[in-house]
Amino acid sequence: MTELSELVPPETDPAALWRAQVGVAIVDDNAVIRMGLRALVEASDALRFVGEAGDGEAAVDLVRATLPDVVLLDVRMPRRDGVAVAREVAQWTKVLMLTYSDAPEVVEAAVEAGAGGYLVHGQFDSGELEASILAVARGAFLLSPPAAQALRTARAREREPAAPRRPENCLSERQREVMEAIAQGKTNGEIARELFLSEKTVKNHVNRIFASLGVRTRAEAIAWWLSGA
């Protein structure tokens, strides 16, 4: 006997269509944005809305409970920011950051946290967003142009030589006192009397200061010290 379900073509089988759709969770603290994104997802034959959240903690709970194929994730949210959420939920789902921020450090942090894509609001239309969701669900990595430029900027900064350590960061408190006196043109004897130290102790401090700053003369030390003032 032929079952009724066998008469339904596979492409119109509701269960098969449901499984073929990409499940999408939406996380944003702006209810209006969530409403717009939900309308887009529900209007698509390729996407399926699975739930929404308005803060970072609720986002983690939502992803754990629904295991969406893709979560659309804002960056700045109460209770927990989007980068922290991405770092935790990337083990369960694909993450597509969807936010207004194109700050280089934010884009880089999101990518390092496991985001599979980063889109900046205002830089895509509904069709491009749908295509991006489907691409990320398949494992693609994509960035909107502003996000791509931001990531290049962040990586370029990493390749720049590290700035020299400033005097206040590489000297002890006592050495800073001695260096300040040197910058005022005082001799070792004057410094010793002012700080109630022996001249030998002051000389030892001066030698350590020169070594820390990578200089050989008092003039070089003073120039370095004043450049960080």
Steps between C-alpha positions, in 0.01 A plus 500: 500500500624846414512736794363850455837648590658316209281697261649829617795605282819531708541868420158579649532280807471750791748309716754481218463869426538582870823300519633665184452849636776676692395562859574857608510653849499878537678683781484878535406729787298718260148357470436684172806344339398156626154550351641597162743209490229256602274625220782446250570149625134398504449634147778278365433147377861410579504623860317398816462721809580309821501773766630836616673659799565854616816462709816294516403261778166424336685447172710218643190335648317535167777339298536215747126433492437530125838418337440721196705460185592870515465763770485867401685677779531865596818625670390751763239345728415502870617229741751358252649640180473326165868409475485315832182324388659402167797351681267269693237407243729452198544140614129435437406721206629723223524865607425796276568833670243758397574838655565870453858485626787485251773575755812302399553355847137383518506333158827326581374385840181360346693308235740362759199399713378276219260714297453371147396838367473867591251737339457870576146638496431728206748320275272224366144444382257222595607278212866533591424423863311183405786392274748572779307290750489208257870536422602505867276197562700315233825590675603802295681794660387844389538864596316806377738758345521719815571196715764374258674837506479509879660157524781604265559805718515289816744254344717784367526644850622164626784506248619844612811504723414513866528845651797546734419454865444833668714597801212471742452137398858374519634673811433433866349770718840590648658504153230738381584733789868489406420551132280799578790654692738429212257673265518804728877510448599383847828322570528163671601675822198731491270207428652304788436783745148561372397132518705417812713246312873442470668617181595140426133397517404786270772399255366144498150631430632715215678202343183290521296785351741529206479124443119500515470791259773377268699825525860586587493861614295723726403710199355197322319395817351848545389514135328162538339599828366830372364337183268296718390786720 
